[in-house]
Amino acid sequence: MALSSTPGPDKDRTNPDQSTTDISSSPAVSRRVARAASRPTAVSTATGSTAAQSKKKRKGGWILNAGVITVATGLIATMSLPAFAFNPDSAENAAFGPSAADSMKKAQSQTVEVGGVASSAVTRDAASATSEEQLNAQKAAAAAAAAAEAARRQAAIQLTSYASKSSSGPSVSDFLANPPYPNFSLSQVFSVAQQYIGTPYVYGGSSPAGFDCSGYVMYVYAQFGISLPHSVSGQAAAGKRISIADAQPGDLVIMSGHDGFYAGNGNILDAPTEGKSVSIRPIWTSDYYIVRLGI
């Protein structure tokens, strides 16, 4: 048949090398194919490089952030440390704890000694603390000392005056030998005794230059011809003891170690003590009795 004897497409497909041109051998096609084959590889390489860089950047950023956080935490802890250090009483401070807080308390306990300043401050305080009563007492003591000195000087003047007056005057023995008042009376005795008011006290004295208590009594009574010893106990034994209610001026007031003339109304006329002079003053004790002489 004609169909079987005519070459056609089936024969070409059976042997394509005989009827079809090989395009792969064309240089232009080869270049296109090469470019097409290399393009996916380049894209893959670029993509992989980009992913690796992104990963590296993320890792580096994480490391940087971690470092910043660490440094910031350290700074905050350092700034917070003094608050804990100066607050050892905080029971919630886990870093220090109760025992550490006690140690810090003991460590912070300090003693500073400064020589000289403290004693100076005490001295100033003591001086500034002087009360008005103390100042008044000091003034009173100074006034008393001045008065005592004035009295001493006055006594010295009186002693000199009386010594000059009595240098040629009669003594006790002179009066006893020739009494100026032969007629005895208590009122006259007291009147003579008052003539010596102001005579200074002199221990052992028995003249107007100076009297002690018993020397004064002895000198006055000698002018009435009555001899008395120069002692309190001897004069007390020389008379008669009477009641205080019966006492009259001129009688003797006898005390322990002292005597004088009764001056009436509970007073005594006597030579008191060193630094003072013959005077009338109240009897200062109830421990006394009265003796009357000339009976």
MIDOSE-1310 file (N, C-alpha, C; in nm, 2 decimals, decimal comma, always signed):
residues 295
mals	+0,08/-0,12/+0,00/+0,00/+0,00/+0,00/+0,08/+0,12/+0,00; +0,02/+0,23/-0,05/+0,10/+0,36/-0,06/+0,14/+0,41/+0,07; +0,05/+0,39/+0,17/+0,08/+0,45/+0,30/+0,20/+0,39/+0,36; +0,21/+0,27/+0,35/+0,33/+0,20/+0,41/+0,46/+0,23/+0,34
stpg	+0,45/+0,27/+0,22/+0,57/+0,30/+0,15/+0,62/+0,44/+0,16; +0,54/+0,53/+0,22/+0,58/+0,68/+0,23/+0,63/+0,71/+0,36; +0,75/+0,77/+0,36/+0,81/+0,81/+0,49/+0,72/+0,91/+0,56; +0,70/+0,91/+0,69/+0,62/+1,01/+0,77/+0,68/+1,04/+0,90
pdkd	+0,59/+1,10/+0,98/+0,64/+1,14/+1,11/+0,67/+1,03/+1,20; +0,61/+0,91/+1,18/+0,64/+0,80/+1,27/+0,78/+0,76/+1,25; +0,82/+0,76/+1,14/+0,96/+0,72/+1,11/+1,06/+0,82/+1,17; +1,02/+0,95/+1,17/+1,11/+1,05/+1,23/+1,12/+1,03/+1,38
rtnp	+1,01/+1,01/+1,45/+1,01/+0,99/+1,60/+1,09/+0,87/+1,63; +1,08/+0,76/+1,54/+1,16/+0,64/+1,57/+1,30/+0,67/+1,56; +1,35/+0,75/+1,48/+1,49/+0,79/+1,47/+1,50/+0,94/+1,46; +1,50/+1,00/+1,57/+1,50/+1,15/+1,57/+1,62/+1,20/+1,52
dqst	+1,73/+1,13/+1,53/+1,86/+1,19/+1,48/+1,86/+1,20/+1,33; +1,78/+1,14/+1,27/+1,78/+1,15/+1,13/+1,69/+1,26/+1,07; +1,59/+1,30/+1,15/+1,50/+1,40/+1,10/+1,49/+1,53/+1,18; +1,56/+1,53/+1,31/+1,54/+1,65/+1,40/+1,68/+1,71/+1,42
tdis	+1,69/+1,84/+1,43/+1,82/+1,91/+1,45/+1,85/+1,92/+1,60; +1,97/+1,89/+1,64/+2,01/+1,89/+1,79/+2,04/+2,03/+1,83; +1,95/+2,10/+1,90/+1,97/+2,24/+1,94/+2,06/+2,26/+2,06; +2,09/+2,15/+2,13/+2,18/+2,16/+2,25/+2,32/+2,19/+2,21
sspa	+2,34/+2,16/+2,08/+2,48/+2,19/+2,04/+2,50/+2,33/+1,99; +2,40/+2,41/+2,00/+2,41/+2,55/+1,96/+2,48/+2,63/+2,07; +2,57/+2,71/+2,04/+2,64/+2,79/+2,14/+2,55/+2,89/+2,22; +2,46/+2,95/+2,15/+2,37/+3,05/+2,22/+2,28/+2,97/+2,32
vsrr	+2,23/+2,86/+2,28/+2,15/+2,78/+2,37/+2,23/+2,73/+2,49; +2,35/+2,70/+2,47/+2,44/+2,65/+2,57/+2,46/+2,76/+2,68; +2,48/+2,88/+2,63/+2,50/+2,99/+2,72/+2,38/+3,02/+2,81; +2,26/+3,01/+2,74/+2,13/+3,03/+2,82/+2,12/+2,93/+2,92
vara	+2,15/+2,80/+2,88/+2,13/+2,69/+2,98/+2,22/+2,71/+3,09; +2,35/+2,75/+3,06/+2,44/+2,77/+3,17/+2,40/+2,88/+3,26; +2,35/+2,99/+3,20/+2,31/+3,10/+3,29/+2,19/+3,05/+3,38; +2,10/+2,98/+3,32/+1,98/+2,93/+3,39/+2,02/+2,83/+3,50
asrp	+2,12/+2,75/+3,47/+2,17/+2,66/+3,57/+2,24/+2,72/+3,69; +2,31/+2,83/+3,66/+2,39/+2,89/+3,76/+2,31/+2,99/+3,84; +2,19/+3,04/+3,79/+2,11/+3,14/+3,86/+2,05/+3,08/+3,99; +1,99/+2,97/+4,00/+1,94/+2,92/+4,13/+2,05/+2,90/+4,23
tavs	+2,17/+2,86/+4,18/+2,28/+2,84/+4,28/+2,32/+2,97/+4,34; +2,33/+3,08/+4,26/+2,36/+3,21/+4,31/+2,26/+3,26/+4,41; +2,13/+3,24/+4,37/+2,02/+3,28/+4,46/+2,03/+3,21/+4,59; +2,05/+3,08/+4,59/+2,06/+3,00/+4,71/+2,18/+3,04/+4,79
tatg	+2,29/+3,07/+4,72/+2,41/+3,11/+4,80/+2,39/+3,24/+4,87; +2,33/+3,34/+4,79/+2,30/+3,47/+4,85/+2,20/+3,46/+4,97; +2,10/+3,37/+4,95/+2,00/+3,36/+5,05/+2,06/+3,30/+5,18; +2,14/+3,20/+5,16/+2,21/+3,13/+5,27/+2,30/+3,23/+5,34
staa	+2,38/+3,31/+5,26/+2,47/+3,41/+5,32/+2,39/+3,51/+5,40; +2,28/+3,56/+5,35/+2,19/+3,66/+5,42/+2,14/+3,60/+5,55; +2,09/+3,48/+5,55/+2,04/+3,41/+5,67/+2,15/+3,40/+5,77; +2,27/+3,36/+5,73/+2,38/+3,34/+5,82/+2,41/+3,47/+5,89
qskk	+2,42/+3,58/+5,81/+2,45/+3,71/+5,86/+2,34/+3,76/+5,96; +2,21/+3,73/+5,92/+2,10/+3,77/+6,01/+2,11/+3,70/+6,15; +2,15/+3,57/+6,14/+2,16/+3,49/+6,26/+2,28/+3,54/+6,34; +2,39/+3,57/+6,28/+2,50/+3,63/+6,35/+2,47/+3,76/+6,41
krkg	+2,40/+3,85/+6,34/+2,36/+3,97/+6,40/+2,27/+3,95/+6,52; +2,17/+3,86/+6,51/+2,09/+3,84/+6,62/+2,16/+3,78/+6,74; +2,26/+3,70/+6,71/+2,34/+3,64/+6,82/+2,42/+3,75/+6,89; +2,49/+3,83/+6,80/+2,57/+3,94/+6,86/+2,48/+4,04/+6,94
gwil	+2,36/+4,07/+6,89/+2,27/+4,16/+6,96/+2,23/+4,11/+7,10; +2,21/+3,97/+7,10/+2,17/+3,91/+7,22/+2,28/+3,92/+7,32; +2,40/+3,89/+7,28/+2,52/+3,90/+7,36/+2,54/+4,04/+7,42; +2,52/+4,14/+7,33/+2,54/+4,28/+7,37/+2,43/+4,32/+7,47
nagv	+2,31/+4,27/+7,45/+2,20/+4,30/+7,54/+2,22/+4,24/+7,68; +2,27/+4,11/+7,67/+2,30/+4,04/+7,80/+2,41/+4,11/+7,88; +2,51/+4,16/+7,80/+2,62/+4,24/+7,87/+2,57/+4,37/+7,93; +2,49/+4,44/+7,86/+2,43/+4,56/+7,91/+2,35/+4,54/+8,04
itva	+2,27/+4,43/+8,03/+2,18/+4,40/+8,15/+2,27/+4,36/+8,27; +2,38/+4,29/+8,24/+2,47/+4,25/+8,35/+2,54/+4,37/+8,41; +2,59/+4,46/+8,33/+2,65/+4,58/+8,38/+2,55/+4,67/+8,46; +2,43/+4,68/+8,41/+2,33/+4,76/+8,47/+2,29/+4,70/+8,61
tgli	+2,28/+4,57/+8,61/+2,25/+4,50/+8,74/+2,36/+4,52/+8,84; +2,49/+4,51/+8,79/+2,60/+4,54/+8,88/+2,60/+4,68/+8,94; +2,57/+4,78/+8,85/+2,57/+4,92/+8,90/+2,46/+4,94/+9,00; +2,34/+4,88/+8,97/+2,23/+4,89/+9,07/+2,26/+4,83/+9,20
atms	+2,32/+4,71/+9,20/+2,36/+4,64/+9,32/+2,47/+4,72/+9,40; +2,56/+4,78/+9,32/+2,66/+4,87/+9,39/+2,60/+4,99/+9,45; +2,51/+5,05/+9,38/+2,44/+5,17/+9,44/+2,35/+5,14/+9,56; +2,30/+5,02/+9,56/+2,21/+4,98/+9,66/+2,29/+4,93/+9,79
lpaf	+2,42/+4,89/+9,77/+2,49/+4,83/+9,88/+2,50/+4,93/+10,00; +2,53/+5,06/+9,99/+2,54/+5,14/+10,11/+2,41/+5,15/+10,19; +2,30/+5,14/+10,12/+2,17/+5,14/+10,20/+2,16/+5,02/+10,29; +2,21/+4,90/+10,24/+2,21/+4,78/+10,33/+2,32/+4,80/+10,43
afnp	+2,43/+4,85/+10,39/+2,54/+4,86/+10,48/+2,51/+4,95/+10,60; +2,44/+5,06/+10,58/+2,40/+5,15/+10,68/+2,26/+5,12/+10,74; +2,21/+5,01/+10,70/+2,08/+4,97/+10,76/+2,09/+4,82/+10,81; +2,18/+4,80/+10,91/+2,20/+4,66/+10,95/+2,08/+4,61/+11,03
dsae	+1,98/+4,69/+11,06/+1,86/+4,64/+11,14/+1,76/+4,57/+11,05; +1,78/+4,58/+10,91/+1,68/+4,53/+10,82/+1,68/+4,38/+10,83; +1,58/+4,31/+10,88/+1,57/+4,17/+10,89/+1,54/+4,11/+10,75; +1,50/+4,18/+10,65/+1,47/+4,13/+10,52/+1,59/+4,13/+10,43
naaf	+1,71/+4,18/+10,48/+1,83/+4,18/+10,40/+1,89/+4,05/+10,40; +1,86/+3,97/+10,29/+1,91/+3,83/+10,28/+2,06/+3,83/+10,26; +2,12/+3,93/+10,20/+2,26/+3,93/+10,17/+2,34/+3,94/+10,29; +2,29/+4,01/+10,39/+2,37/+4,03/+10,51/+2,32/+3,94/+10,63
gpsa	+2,19/+3,93/+10,65/+2,14/+3,84/+10,75/+2,16/+3,90/+10,89; +2,09/+3,84/+10,99/+2,09/+3,89/+11,13/+2,23/+3,89/+11,18; +2,31/+3,78/+11,16/+2,44/+3,78/+11,22/+2,53/+3,88/+11,16; +2,52/+3,90/+11,03/+2,60/+4,01/+10,96/+2,56/+4,14/+11,01
adsm	+2,43/+4,16/+11,03/+2,39/+4,29/+11,08/+2,44/+4,32/+11,22; +2,45/+4,21/+11,31/+2,51/+4,23/+11,44/+2,65/+4,27/+11,43; +2,72/+4,20/+11,33/+2,86/+4,23/+11,32/+2,89/+4,37/+11,27; +2,80/+4,42/+11,18/+2,81/+4,56/+11,13/+2,78/+4,65/+11,25
kkaq	+2,69/+4,62/+11,33/+2,66/+4,71/+11,45/+2,78/+4,72/+11,53; +2,85/+4,61/+11,56/+2,96/+4,61/+11,65/+3,08/+4,68/+11,58; +3,09/+4,66/+11,45/+3,20/+4,72/+11,37/+3,19/+4,87/+11,37; +3,06/+4,92/+11,36/+3,04/+5,06/+11,35/+3,04/+5,13/+11,49
sqtv	+3,05/+5,05/+11,60/+3,06/+5,11/+11,73/+3,20/+5,16/+11,76; +3,22/+5,29/+11,77/+3,35/+5,35/+11,79/+3,35/+5,44/+11,91; +3,47/+5,46/+11,96/+3,49/+5,55/+12,08/+3,61/+5,64/+12,04; +3,58/+5,77/+12,06/+3,68/+5,87/+12,03/+3,71/+5,94/+12,15
evgg	+3,84/+5,95/+12,20/+3,88/+6,02/+12,32/+3,96/+6,14/+12,28; +3,91/+6,26/+12,33/+3,98/+6,38/+12,30/+4,03/+6,44/+12,43; +4,16/+6,45/+12,45/+4,21/+6,50/+12,58/+4,21/+6,65/+12,59; +4,18/+6,70/+12,71/+4,19/+6,84/+12,74/+4,06/+6,91/+12,71
vass	+3,99/+6,88/+12,60/+3,87/+6,96/+12,57/+3,76/+6,94/+12,66; +3,73/+6,81/+12,70/+3,62/+6,77/+12,78/+3,63/+6,84/+12,92; +3,75/+6,83/+12,98/+3,77/+6,89/+13,11/+3,75/+7,04/+13,11; +3,79/+7,11/+13,00/+3,77/+7,25/+12,99/+3,63/+7,29/+12,98
avtr	+3,55/+7,20/+12,90/+3,41/+7,23/+12,89/+3,34/+7,21/+13,02; +3,38/+7,11/+13,10/+3,32/+7,09/+13,24/+3,34/+7,21/+13,33; +3,47/+7,26/+13,32/+3,50/+7,38/+13,40/+3,41/+7,50/+13,37; +3,39/+7,52/+13,24/+3,31/+7,64/+13,20/+3,17/+7,62/+13,24
daas	+3,11/+7,49/+13,23/+2,98/+7,46/+13,27/+2,96/+7,48/+13,42; +3,06/+7,44/+13,50/+3,05/+7,46/+13,64/+3,05/+7,60/+13,68; +3,13/+7,69/+13,61/+3,14/+7,83/+13,64/+3,01/+7,90/+13,60; +2,95/+7,86/+13,49/+2,83/+7,92/+13,44/+2,71/+7,88/+13,52
atse	+2,72/+7,76/+13,59/+2,60/+7,71/+13,67/+2,59/+7,77/+13,81; +2,68/+7,87/+13,85/+2,67/+7,93/+13,98/+2,53/+8,00/+14,00; +2,46/+7,96/+14,10/+2,33/+8,01/+14,12/+2,34/+8,15/+14,19; +2,22/+8,21/+14,20/+2,22/+8,34/+14,26/+2,24/+8,33/+14,41
eqln	+2,19/+8,21/+14,47/+2,21/+8,19/+14,61/+2,36/+8,18/+14,65; +2,43/+8,11/+14,56/+2,57/+8,09/+14,58/+2,65/+8,23/+14,57; +2,61/+8,31/+14,48/+2,67/+8,44/+14,46/+2,64/+8,52/+14,59; +2,51/+8,52/+14,64/+2,48/+8,59/+14,76/+2,56/+8,54/+14,88
aqka	+2,58/+8,41/+14,89/+2,66/+8,35/+15,00/+2,80/+8,40/+14,99; +2,86/+8,40/+14,87/+2,99/+8,45/+14,85/+3,00/+8,60/+14,90; +2,90/+8,68/+14,86/+2,91/+8,82/+14,90/+2,89/+8,83/+15,05; +2,81/+8,75/+15,11/+2,79/+8,76/+15,25/+2,92/+8,72/+15,33
aaaa	+2,98/+8,61/+15,27/+3,11/+8,57/+15,34/+3,22/+8,68/+15,33; +3,22/+8,75/+15,21/+3,32/+8,85/+15,20/+3,29/+8,97/+15,29; +3,16/+9,00/+15,31/+3,12/+9,11/+15,40/+3,15/+9,07/+15,54; +3,13/+8,94/+15,58/+3,16/+8,90/+15,71/+3,31/+8,91/+15,74
aaaa	+3,39/+8,87/+15,64/+3,53/+8,88/+15,66/+3,58/+9,02/+15,67; +3,52/+9,11/+15,60/+3,55/+9,25/+15,61/+3,51/+9,31/+15,75; +3,39/+9,26/+15,79/+3,35/+9,31/+15,93/+3,44/+9,26/+16,04; +3,48/+9,13/+16,02/+3,57/+9,08/+16,12/+3,71/+9,15/+16,13
eaar	+3,76/+9,18/+16,01/+3,88/+9,26/+16,00/+3,87/+9,40/+16,06; +3,75/+9,46/+16,04/+3,73/+9,59/+16,10/+3,72/+9,58/+16,25; +3,65/+9,48/+16,30/+3,64/+9,46/+16,44/+3,78/+9,44/+16,50; +3,86/+9,36/+16,43/+3,99/+9,33/+16,48/+4,07/+9,46/+16,50
rqaa	+4,06/+9,54/+16,39/+4,14/+9,67/+16,40/+4,09/+9,76/+16,51; +3,95/+9,76/+16,52/+3,89/+9,85/+16,63/+3,94/+9,80/+16,77; +3,94/+9,66/+16,78/+3,98/+9,61/+16,91/+4,13/+9,64/+16,94; +4,21/+9,64/+16,83/+4,35/+9,68/+16,85/+4,36/+9,82/+16,90
iqlt	+4,28/+9,91/+16,83/+4,28/+10,05/+16,87/+4,24/+10,07/+17,01; +4,13/+10,00/+17,05/+4,08/+10,01/+17,19/+4,18/+9,96/+17,29; +4,24/+9,85/+17,25/+4,34/+9,79/+17,34/+4,46/+9,89/+17,37; +4,50/+9,95/+17,26/+4,61/+10,05/+17,28/+4,56/+10,17/+17,37
syas	+4,43/+10,21/+17,34/+4,38/+10,32/+17,42/+4,36/+10,29/+17,56; +4,31/+10,17/+17,59/+4,29/+10,13/+17,73/+4,42/+10,10/+17,80; +4,52/+10,05/+17,72/+4,65/+10,03/+17,78/+4,72/+10,16/+17,82; +4,70/+10,26/+17,74/+4,76/+10,39/+17,77/+4,69/+10,46/+17,89
ksss	+4,56/+10,43/+17,90/+4,48/+10,49/+18,01/+4,51/+10,43/+18,14; +4,53/+10,30/+18,14/+4,55/+10,22/+18,26/+4,69/+10,19/+18,30; +4,78/+10,25/+18,22/+4,92/+10,21/+18,25/+4,96/+10,26/+18,39; +4,90/+10,36/+18,43/+4,93/+10,41/+18,57/+4,82/+10,39/+18,66
gpsv	+4,71/+10,32/+18,62/+4,59/+10,30/+18,70/+4,61/+10,19/+18,80; +4,52/+10,18/+18,90/+4,53/+10,08/+19,00/+4,51/+9,94/+18,95; +4,56/+9,85/+19,03/+4,55/+9,71/+18,99/+4,44/+9,64/+19,09; +4,42/+9,52/+19,08/+4,33/+9,44/+19,17/+4,38/+9,45/+19,31
sdfl	+4,50/+9,43/+19,33/+4,56/+9,44/+19,46/+4,55/+9,58/+19,52; +4,56/+9,68/+19,44/+4,54/+9,82/+19,48/+4,40/+9,84/+19,53; +4,30/+9,79/+19,46/+4,16/+9,81/+19,50/+4,13/+9,73/+19,63; +4,19/+9,61/+19,64/+4,16/+9,54/+19,76/+4,22/+9,60/+19,88
anpp	+4,34/+9,67/+19,86/+4,40/+9,74/+19,98/+4,32/+9,87/+20,01; +4,26/+9,93/+19,92/+4,19/+10,06/+19,94/+4,07/+10,06/+19,85; +3,96/+10,00/+19,89/+3,84/+9,99/+19,80/+3,78/+10,13/+19,78; +3,75/+10,17/+19,65/+3,69/+10,30/+19,63/+3,54/+10,30/+19,67
ypnf	+3,48/+10,18/+19,67/+3,34/+10,17/+19,71/+3,32/+10,08/+19,83; +3,34/+10,14/+19,95/+3,33/+10,05/+20,07/+3,19/+10,00/+20,10; +3,09/+10,07/+20,05/+2,95/+10,03/+20,08/+2,90/+9,94/+19,96; +2,88/+9,82/+19,98/+2,85/+9,72/+19,88/+2,70/+9,73/+19,85
slsq	+2,67/+9,73/+19,72/+2,53/+9,71/+19,67/+2,53/+9,66/+19,53; +2,44/+9,57/+19,49/+2,43/+9,51/+19,36/+2,42/+9,62/+19,25; +2,33/+9,71/+19,28/+2,31/+9,82/+19,18/+2,44/+9,89/+19,15; +2,52/+9,92/+19,26/+2,64/+9,99/+19,24/+2,75/+9,91/+19,17
vfsv	+2,75/+9,78/+19,20/+2,84/+9,68/+19,12/+2,81/+9,69/+18,98; +2,68/+9,68/+18,94/+2,64/+9,68/+18,80/+2,68/+9,81/+18,73; +2,66/+9,92/+18,81/+2,70/+10,05/+18,75/+2,85/+10,06/+18,72; +2,93/+10,02/+18,81/+3,08/+10,02/+18,79/+3,11/+9,93/+18,67
aqqy	+3,05/+9,81/+18,67/+3,08/+9,72/+18,56/+3,05/+9,78/+18,42; +2,94/+9,86/+18,41/+2,91/+9,92/+18,28/+3,01/+10,02/+18,23; +3,10/+10,07/+18,32/+3,20/+10,17/+18,28/+3,30/+10,11/+18,19; +3,31/+9,97/+18,19/+3,41/+9,91/+18,11/+3,36/+9,85/+17,98
igtp	+3,23/+9,89/+17,94/+3,18/+9,84/+17,81/+3,27/+9,89/+17,70; +3,30/+9,80/+17,61/+3,39/+9,83/+17,50/+3,54/+9,79/+17,52; +3,57/+9,75/+17,65/+3,71/+9,70/+17,67/+3,73/+9,57/+17,59; +3,84/+9,56/+17,52/+3,86/+9,44/+17,44/+3,88/+9,31/+17,52
yvyg	+3,85/+9,20/+17,46/+3,87/+9,07/+17,53/+4,02/+9,04/+17,51; +4,09/+9,01/+17,62/+4,23/+8,96/+17,62/+4,23/+8,84/+17,71; +4,28/+8,73/+17,66/+4,29/+8,61/+17,74/+4,39/+8,63/+17,86; +4,33/+8,60/+17,98/+4,41/+8,62/+18,10/+4,42/+8,77/+18,15
gssp	+4,35/+8,86/+18,08/+4,35/+9,00/+18,11/+4,26/+9,03/+18,24; +4,31/+9,12/+18,32/+4,24/+9,16/+18,44/+4,26/+9,31/+18,47; +4,26/+9,39/+18,36/+4,27/+9,53/+18,38/+4,20/+9,60/+18,26; +4,18/+9,73/+18,27/+4,11/+9,80/+18,16/+4,19/+9,79/+18,02
agfd	+4,31/+9,74/+18,03/+4,39/+9,72/+17,90/+4,33/+9,60/+17,83; +4,26/+9,51/+17,90/+4,19/+9,40/+17,84/+4,15/+9,30/+17,94; +4,03/+9,24/+17,92/+3,97/+9,15/+18,02/+3,94/+9,01/+17,95; +3,96/+8,91/+18,03/+3,88/+8,79/+18,00/+3,76/+8,78/+18,09
csgy	+3,68/+8,68/+18,08/+3,55/+8,68/+18,15/+3,57/+8,69/+18,31; +3,65/+8,60/+18,36/+3,66/+8,60/+18,51/+3,75/+8,71/+18,56; +3,85/+8,76/+18,47/+3,93/+8,88/+18,51/+3,85/+9,00/+18,52; +3,75/+9,01/+18,43/+3,66/+9,13/+18,44/+3,58/+9,13/+18,57
vmyv	+3,52/+9,02/+18,61/+3,44/+9,01/+18,73/+3,53/+9,03/+18,85; +3,65/+8,98/+18,85/+3,74/+9,00/+18,96/+3,78/+9,14/+18,98; +3,81/+9,21/+18,87/+3,85/+9,35/+18,87/+3,74/+9,44/+18,93; +3,61/+9,42/+18,89/+3,50/+9,50/+18,93/+3,48/+9,48/+19,08
yaqf	+3,47/+9,35/+19,12/+3,44/+9,32/+19,26/+3,55/+9,36/+19,36; +3,67/+9,37/+19,31/+3,79/+9,42/+19,39/+3,77/+9,56/+19,43; +3,69/+9,64/+19,35/+3,67/+9,78/+19,39/+3,57/+9,79/+19,51; +3,51/+9,68/+19,54/+3,42/+9,68/+19,66/+3,48/+9,60/+19,77
gisl	+3,61/+9,57/+19,76/+3,68/+9,50/+19,87/+3,66/+9,35/+19,87; +3,60/+9,30/+19,76/+3,57/+9,15/+19,76/+3,68/+9,08/+19,67; +3,75/+9,00/+19,74/+3,86/+8,93/+19,66/+3,80/+8,80/+19,60; +3,83/+8,78/+19,47/+3,79/+8,66/+19,40/+3,90/+8,60/+19,32
phsv	+3,90/+8,47/+19,31/+4,00/+8,41/+19,23/+3,98/+8,43/+19,08; +4,09/+8,42/+19,00/+4,08/+8,44/+18,86/+4,04/+8,31/+18,78; +3,92/+8,27/+18,82/+3,86/+8,15/+18,75/+3,71/+8,14/+18,77; +3,64/+8,08/+18,67/+3,50/+8,07/+18,68/+3,45/+7,99/+18,79
sgqa	+3,51/+7,87/+18,81/+3,47/+7,78/+18,91/+3,50/+7,84/+19,05; +3,61/+7,91/+19,07/+3,64/+7,97/+19,20/+3,54/+8,08/+19,23; +3,50/+8,16/+19,14/+3,41/+8,27/+19,16/+3,27/+8,21/+19,19; +3,23/+8,10/+19,12/+3,10/+8,04/+19,15/+3,09/+7,98/+19,29
aagk	+3,21/+7,93/+19,34/+3,21/+7,88/+19,48/+3,22/+7,99/+19,58; +3,25/+8,11/+19,55/+3,27/+8,22/+19,64/+3,14/+8,28/+19,69; +3,03/+8,25/+19,62/+2,90/+8,31/+19,65/+2,79/+8,21/+19,68; +2,67/+8,25/+19,68/+2,55/+8,17/+19,71/+2,46/+8,16/+19,59
risi	+2,43/+8,03/+19,56/+2,34/+8,01/+19,44/+2,20/+8,05/+19,47; +2,13/+8,13/+19,39/+2,00/+8,17/+19,41/+1,92/+8,13/+19,28; +1,78/+8,14/+19,29/+1,70/+8,11/+19,17/+1,71/+8,22/+19,07; +1,69/+8,18/+18,94/+1,70/+8,28/+18,83/+1,59/+8,39/+18,85
adaq	+1,48/+8,35/+18,90/+1,37/+8,45/+18,92/+1,41/+8,56/+19,02; +1,50/+8,53/+19,11/+1,55/+8,63/+19,21/+1,67/+8,71/+19,16; +1,72/+8,68/+19,05/+1,84/+8,74/+19,00/+1,82/+8,89/+18,98; +1,93/+8,97/+19,02/+1,92/+9,11/+19,00/+2,05/+9,16/+18,92
pgdl	+2,05/+9,27/+18,85/+2,17/+9,31/+18,79/+2,28/+9,33/+18,89; +2,40/+9,27/+18,86/+2,51/+9,27/+18,95/+2,54/+9,13/+19,00; +2,44/+9,04/+19,00/+2,46/+8,90/+19,03/+2,55/+8,84/+18,92; +2,61/+8,72/+18,96/+2,69/+8,65/+18,86/+2,61/+8,55/+18,78
vims	+2,63/+8,54/+18,65/+2,57/+8,44/+18,57/+2,68/+8,34/+18,54; +2,66/+8,21/+18,59/+2,76/+8,11/+18,58/+2,72/+8,01/+18,48; +2,81/+7,98/+18,38/+2,79/+7,88/+18,28/+2,91/+7,79/+18,28; +2,91/+7,69/+18,20/+3,03/+7,60/+18,19/+3,14/+7,67/+18,12
ghdg	+3,25/+7,71/+18,20/+3,36/+7,77/+18,15/+3,35/+7,92/+18,12; +3,24/+7,98/+18,17/+3,22/+8,12/+18,14/+3,13/+8,19/+18,24; +3,15/+8,32/+18,27/+3,07/+8,39/+18,36/+3,06/+8,54/+18,33; +2,97/+8,61/+18,39/+2,95/+8,75/+18,37/+2,85/+8,81/+18,47
fyag	+2,82/+8,93/+18,44/+2,72/+9,00/+18,53/+2,58/+8,99/+18,47; +2,48/+8,95/+18,56/+2,34/+8,95/+18,52/+2,30/+9,10/+18,49; +2,24/+9,12/+18,37/+2,20/+9,25/+18,33/+2,05/+9,28/+18,32; +1,98/+9,18/+18,37/+1,83/+9,19/+18,38/+1,77/+9,15/+18,24
ngni	+1,64/+9,11/+18,25/+1,56/+9,07/+18,13/+1,63/+8,96/+18,05; +1,70/+8,87/+18,12/+1,76/+8,76/+18,05/+1,88/+8,80/+17,97; +1,95/+8,90/+18,01/+2,07/+8,95/+17,94/+2,19/+8,93/+18,03; +2,31/+8,93/+17,97/+2,44/+8,92/+18,04/+2,53/+9,03/+18,00
ldap	+2,61/+9,08/+18,10/+2,72/+9,18/+18,07/+2,85/+9,11/+18,09; +2,93/+9,08/+17,98/+3,05/+9,00/+18,00/+3,15/+9,04/+17,90; +3,27/+8,98/+17,92/+3,38/+8,99/+17,82/+3,37/+8,86/+17,74; +3,32/+8,87/+17,61/+3,28/+8,75/+17,54/+3,39/+8,65/+17,50
tegk	+3,46/+8,69/+17,40/+3,57/+8,60/+17,34/+3,66/+8,68/+17,26; +3,77/+8,61/+17,21/+3,87/+8,68/+17,13/+3,81/+8,75/+17,01; +3,85/+8,88/+16,99/+3,80/+8,96/+16,88/+3,68/+9,04/+16,91; +3,63/+9,02/+17,03/+3,51/+9,10/+17,07/+3,55/+9,18/+17,20
svsi	+3,45/+9,26/+17,25/+3,47/+9,35/+17,36/+3,36/+9,33/+17,46; +3,38/+9,39/+17,58/+3,28/+9,39/+17,68/+3,15/+9,45/+17,63; +3,03/+9,38/+17,65/+2,90/+9,43/+17,60/+2,79/+9,36/+17,67; +2,67/+9,41/+17,65/+2,55/+9,35/+17,70/+2,48/+9,27/+17,59
rpiw	+2,44/+9,15/+17,61/+2,38/+9,06/+17,51/+2,29/+8,96/+17,57; +2,19/+8,90/+17,49/+2,10/+8,80/+17,55/+2,18/+8,68/+17,59; +2,13/+8,61/+17,70/+2,19/+8,49/+17,74/+2,14/+8,38/+17,64; +2,23/+8,31/+17,58/+2,20/+8,22/+17,46/+2,17/+8,08/+17,50
tsdy	+2,18/+8,05/+17,63/+2,15/+7,91/+17,67/+2,07/+7,90/+17,80; +2,01/+7,79/+17,82/+1,93/+7,77/+17,94/+2,02/+7,70/+18,04; +2,14/+7,66/+18,01/+2,22/+7,59/+18,10/+2,31/+7,68/+18,17; +2,25/+7,75/+18,27/+2,32/+7,85/+18,35/+2,25/+7,86/+18,49
yivr	+2,32/+7,92/+18,59/+2,26/+7,95/+18,72/+2,31/+8,08/+18,77; +2,25/+8,13/+18,88/+2,28/+8,26/+18,93/+2,35/+8,24/+19,07; +2,46/+8,32/+19,09/+2,53/+8,32/+19,21/+2,54/+8,47/+19,26; +2,50/+8,49/+19,39/+2,51/+8,62/+19,45/+2,63/+8,63/+19,55
lgi	+2,71/+8,73/+19,53/+2,82/+8,76/+19,62/+2,79/+8,87/+19,72; +2,87/+8,88/+19,82/+2,86/+8,98/+19,93/+2,76/+8,95/+20,03; +2,71/+8,82/+20,04/+2,61/+8,79/+20,14/+2,68/+8,73/+20,26
